[in-house]
Amino acid sequence: MTWVLLFEQFFHNEKEPMLFHTGMFLFLFAVFLIVYSYVFNKPAHRSILLILFGFYFYYKASGIFLFLLLLTITADFFFAGKIVQEPDPKKKKWWLISGIVFSLSFLLYFKYKNFFLENFGVISGQNYSLTQLILPIGISFYTFQSISFLVDIYKEKIKLPKYQDYLLYMTFFPHLVAGPIVRAADFLPQLKRKLTIRKKDLKEASFLILKGFVKKAIIADYVAQYSDIVFSDPTSFSATESVFAVLAYTLQIFCDFSGYTDMAIGIALLLGYRLCTNFQSPYKSFDITDFWRRWHISLSSWLRDYIYIPLGGNKKGFQKQLLFLFLTMLIGGFWHGADWKFVFWGAGHGLLLIFHKLSLRYPRKDWMNTRWFDAFSWLFTFSVVALLWVPFRANSLEDAFVIYSNLFSGFEWKMVDAIYQTHFWIVIVLLFGYFGTLMKDSWKKKVYDYFSKLDNLMLIVLFLVVIQVMLQFKSATVQPFIYFQF
């Protein structure tokens, strides 16, 4: 730590966004916690401190786009106020639509403008000049929170809060830039109760932060060093190397995103707030529907409540239910990025959900109630999910099809030994990562029970060991979280 380095922390640097697993964040957060401890039991002061740190955190992540976030928040509150005050149902709905369109307008401009212009140009045969736009970090997440807030106000699921409370809800830094997507109905009531942090909450928070640190900084960032090489030039690698790359990315994206979520929930818990669970061992799913009940739960439940059900859900017949499922997943895919590869990913999951719904209409046979069938169901679900991560990670849809071609071009077992010899630690981390990911829930509980009994000295030693391992495994540059780009 130097004065120059400390001074630089007051300015935005797009090459060095504020990340939970960096030494600078841990230092600044430690200082923040000291100040926070003095205002913890003073709601007004606590709220102001959290808002100011949220401003700072987002400024470090996205610079001048902090003003866009504040504009969105202020506009949301204005439209919400109009919805509450308006007695005429038609005008009330008009204010809701206006608020949603206003929030979506920024997302459409920054994230999808070039995509629409480029594809419209292909259809019309005209060339449109495309401007290089910087995507504000977290805009997809806070836009979805904005929409859910307005809809819940319109449906009278929540009451209009004070502006300061809504400002805190939207700028609460643990979930601000990469989720989970927090509902106002879950967060705002916590601002009215007296906050208490019990000893077991501190242990749980420490466990989540440490677990997230291991997932992100050790497992995800390390296996990324292999998957990045293969995905950057897929034509240069064999089927066996491509299989390892797909397995590496499948583990990477889970550990990266769930690791961020673990840290976010843990940090929020240290502050006295509880965020929603976002992952529940998704790679242990036995069917694709179960996968989406376990993966990015805050997004999948948002898509269900604000897209699928408003479309009609399962209330308009089975055929329309299948259509609504497909459209919902298509929208979910497109939400992830303005590229046909994300549309392909969303469509793939939509078709898989349709396939599963169709299969449920047939009577379950006796042979389906066996462990062999369960094993096949798990393997099938894991395999299709892993295969659909290919377009999600590939540089383009064309590269994704190259990877697919590689995967089915002839797996060679002798290459496994070669990969083991040349990438020994990659293989070890992959095995360790998948073992932890697929571990029995009862074993996970035993690990947590053992952790919760450690004294403070042992906790400090454990954190230092994890940090030392991270330093040994990390690449030359600190890797941002995958979902920062969304």
Beta strands, then each sheet from edge to edge (+ up, - down):
end
